[in-house]
Amino acid sequence: MSPADFNAMCEGYENKKHAEQELMRQQTFIMVSPYMDKGAGYSKFKNRWRFGWEENNIPEFKPLTSEEIEAIKERHKKYLKPKR
């Protein structure tokens, strides 16, 4: 078996598992939908129940400037232990 064949088999297996998990999520939504808030649709339910293979939308934070760091240190000076 060539590496390309092995990779294709692994990808097919992962796609099959993803489809099974999505079906399980849809079935769960159908079962719990009578107990959910009015107007709460599948997209809201889907956002609450994320799988590890789904993309996480984590915002990227910009690095702080030296002035911002100094301002934070000044505001928290009373909480920081003095250097010995």
C-alpha positions as CSV (number, residue, x, y, z in Angstrom):
1,M,0.0,0.0,0.0
2,S,1.4,3.3,-1.0
3,P,1.4,6.3,1.3
4,A,-1.1,8.1,-0.9
5,D,-3.5,5.1,-0.6
6,F,-3.1,5.0,3.1
7,N,-3.7,8.8,3.4
8,A,-6.8,8.4,1.2
9,M,-8.1,5.6,3.5
10,C,-7.5,7.6,6.6
11,E,-9.3,10.6,5.1
12,G,-12.3,8.5,4.1
13,Y,-12.5,7.0,7.6
14,E,-12.4,10.5,9.1
15,N,-15.1,11.7,6.8
16,K,-17.3,8.8,7.7
17,K,-16.8,9.5,11.4
18,H,-17.6,13.2,10.9
19,A,-20.8,12.3,9.1
20,E,-21.8,9.9,11.9
21,Q,-21.1,12.6,14.6
22,E,-23.1,15.2,12.6
23,L,-26.1,12.8,12.4
24,M,-25.9,12.2,16.2
25,R,-25.9,16.0,16.8
26,Q,-29.0,16.4,14.5
27,Q,-30.8,13.6,16.2
28,T,-30.0,15.1,19.6
29,F,-31.3,18.5,18.4
30,I,-34.6,16.9,17.3
31,M,-35.0,15.2,20.7
32,V,-34.2,18.3,22.8
33,S,-35.8,20.9,20.6
34,P,-39.2,20.8,22.4
35,Y,-37.3,21.8,25.6
36,M,-35.3,24.6,24.1
37,D,-36.2,28.3,24.0
38,K,-38.5,29.5,21.3
39,G,-36.7,30.6,18.2
40,A,-33.5,28.7,19.1
41,G,-32.6,27.0,15.9
42,Y,-30.2,24.3,14.8
43,S,-27.4,26.8,14.2
44,K,-27.5,28.0,17.8
45,F,-27.5,24.4,19.0
46,K,-24.6,23.6,16.7
47,N,-22.6,26.4,18.0
48,R,-23.0,25.2,21.6
49,W,-22.0,21.6,20.7
50,R,-18.8,21.8,18.8
51,F,-16.6,18.8,17.8
52,G,-12.9,18.8,17.9
53,W,-12.5,18.6,14.2
54,E,-14.7,21.7,13.6
55,E,-13.0,25.0,13.2
56,N,-12.6,27.2,16.3
57,N,-13.0,30.9,15.7
58,I,-10.6,32.2,18.3
59,P,-9.8,35.8,17.9
60,E,-6.2,36.8,17.5
61,F,-4.9,39.4,20.0
62,K,-2.5,42.0,19.0
63,P,0.6,42.3,21.2
64,L,0.6,45.1,23.7
65,T,2.8,48.1,23.2
66,S,5.4,49.1,25.8
67,E,3.3,52.1,26.8
68,E,0.2,49.8,27.4
69,I,2.4,47.4,29.5
70,E,3.7,50.2,31.6
71,A,0.1,51.6,32.2
72,I,-1.0,48.1,33.3
73,K,2.0,47.9,35.7
74,E,1.2,51.3,37.1
75,R,-2.4,50.4,37.7
76,H,-1.5,47.1,39.4
77,K,1.5,48.4,41.3
78,K,-0.2,48.0,44.7
79,Y,-0.8,44.3,44.0
80,L,2.7,43.5,42.8
81,K,5.4,42.6,45.4
82,P,8.4,44.9,45.3
83,K,11.6,43.4,44.0
84,R,14.2,42.8,46.7
